Amino acid sequence: MSGARYVSRSSGAVGASYSVVVPPGFVRIPGGASPAAALAFVQDQLGDVDVDAGHGFETRFVDALRRVGEADEHHAVLDSFVTCGAVPDVGVACSIVFAAVPTVPGPHSDLDRLLLARIAAGATGVDVGGDPAVTWELDRPAPAGPGPEHALRRRAVLARVVGHDHLLVSIVLTVVADTGGDTPARREVADAFVELFEAVLTTVRWRDEAGRLITDRPTA
């Protein structure tokens, strides 16, 4: 490994950003972007692919982004990764949202104890980016928004970030369907998105302020 591209955990490196492998069929929307800027960002990623097809994609996308921005009142969202429309024939779409979750320093702010409490409540311990994390199914799916969609699956992750004692990263999967109702085919697609989400988690890597990958491996 080249020391210019990597930095060892033992050096006291602190995670300042992350990288992740974006699944095919998903686009990235940076946190805090205006609806118009997010639309342009997505169009750049799509290139010449026509996702509108006369169905008002731009209008619906901008409206959805506006609702997301209004819900993120604390500006915690780092990135959202969303499918470019619904899966053909089943009307199911998916999003994966990364958000910062700062905690208040104090005598009861031990993040490891917080994660252990989640496990005691039924969560499963996992590894994200080489640091402890927990994941669990959200039993009562929240409404996907004011539109007609409804959530089929929602799964949450809380992960520690290397070098931080008062910061967690939240990663939430939401699988939604349109008004057609629940069907076995849609449940199968939703289950497949959950498996994809678990695979995405294995690709998360923390990076320091210089953009170097933080690793346990020798960097010399």
Sequence and secondary structure as in RCSB ss.txt:
>XXXX:A:sequence
MSGARYVSRSSGAVGASYSVVVPPGFVRIPGGASPAAALAFVQDQLGDVDVDAGHGFETRFVDALRRVGEADEHH
AVLDSFVTCGAVPDVGVACSIVFAAVPTVPGPHSDLDRLLLARIAAGATGVDVGGDPAVTWELDRPAPAGPGPEH
ALRRRAVLARVVGHDHLLVSIVLTVVADTGGDTPARREVADAFVELFEAVLTTVRWRDEAGRLITDRPTA
>XXXX:A:secstr
  TTTEEEGGGT    EEE    TTEEEEETT  HHHHHHHHHHHHTT    TTS HHHHHHHHHHHHHHH TT 
 EEEEEEESS BTTTTEEEEEEEEEEE   STT  HHHHHHHHHHTT EEEEETTEEEEEEE SS     SSS E
EEEEEEEEEE TT SSEEEEEEEEEEE TT   HHHHHHHHHHHHHHHHHHTT EEE TT  EEESS   
